[in-house]
Amino acid sequence: MSRALVTRLPFRTTSPSSSRAWPSSPSSPVARQRVLPPLAALGHQQRHSSHSPLGAPPSNPRKKVTINTLQSLYRKNEPITMITAHDFPSAHVADHAGMDMILVGDSLAMVALGMEDTSEVLMEEMLLHCRSVARATKSAFTIGDLPMGTYEIAPEQALESAIRFIKEGRVQGIKLEGGLDMAPTIARIIRAGIPVLAHVCLTPQRQNALGGFRVQGKSTAGALKVLQDALAVQEAGAFAVVLEAVPADVATLITRKLRIPTIGIGAGNGCSGQVLVQADMAGNFPPGRFLPKFVKKYGDVWGESLRAIEAYRTDVKSRAYPAVEHTYPMPASELGEFERLIGEEKQKP
């Protein structure tokens, strides 16, 4: 791909180290190639390439969302909105849409990297995506998902990983999976001043131990276990907890028993907030892909992208694109001179 082209300063007519001048005759092809309009006539640099920054300020700027903002929403019983993002464009649109929180979830293993499940994604890959999301997010509170193998061995390992997410990933907090067993780890990270979003019930990184992606808390014993885990992470200092794939009534009752927000995904509307994977809810996937029951498809990004790319292919094949309005004109006199010079060169032996 070509580099972005910008209008440059005029060439010197004399070399700074010698008195030798460039050809200055107006009719000289060399002079015409080297002498550009003075800087005042340029006004400002003009970009002549598609490689322009994607970022743009939102039409309705808002204050930065902080932990205090989230706690205020919780106290007012106003639902907290959260969505995943895995790169600059997905985070940019989520931030413009007014999301309270943006999660760089390990689900990017499947939706961005084409992996089979979340257990495959590595720390360095997560950090790369966190940095991309952080560059786009100006208002939402950003969370990075600690991948499997980066926090389970010991609290000190988890703290080291969390620090990397803050310093290198440039997010504001981290998420990790686990309940009662992870309470000491959560407490250690929080003592270092890093906000932690806990995640209980269905924990995808542990799907093999759970027998697959199964709804949790469907029995009395199972519901009590979910409550025990939620209370444990609350006491450890988590600022909120994700409840995934649990009966709605159970999630509502657990939410009432806690002093921190619950963020539901497949847990009904009785939670303090909701989170969805952006690729799922936006419809950015081909027909026939499995979609969990709890996902509501709000758009058809795949269908619109497919339509646009097919139209582009058709236009290129038929030479309908690029049309005249998509090209850069050249003065007729300059074009004529260029054609003449090429013709003279062709006549030379």
Secondary structure as UniProt FT lines:
FT   TURN            16..17
FT   TURN            26..27
FT   HELIX           29..34
FT   HELIX           39..42
FT   HELIX           67..75
FT   TURN            76..77
FT   STRAND          80..84
FT   HELIX           88..96
FT   TURN            97..98
FT   STRAND          101..104
FT   TURN            106..107
FT   HELIX           108..111
FT   TURN            112..113
FT   HELIX           118..120
FT   HELIX           123..136
FT   STRAND          141..145
FT   TURN            148..149
FT   HELIX           155..167
FT   TURN            168..169
FT   STRAND          173..178
FT   HELIX           180..182
FT   HELIX           183..191
FT   TURN            192..193
FT   STRAND          196..201
FT   HELIX           204..206
FT   HELIX           207..210
FT   HELIX           220..236
FT   STRAND          240..244
FT   HELIX           248..257
FT   STRAND          262..265
FT   TURN            269..270
FT   STRAND          273..276
FT   HELIX           278..281
FT   TURN            282..283
FT   TURN            287..288
FT   TURN            293..294
FT   HELIX           301..317
FT   TURN            318..319
FT   HELIX           324..326
FT   HELIX           332..347
//
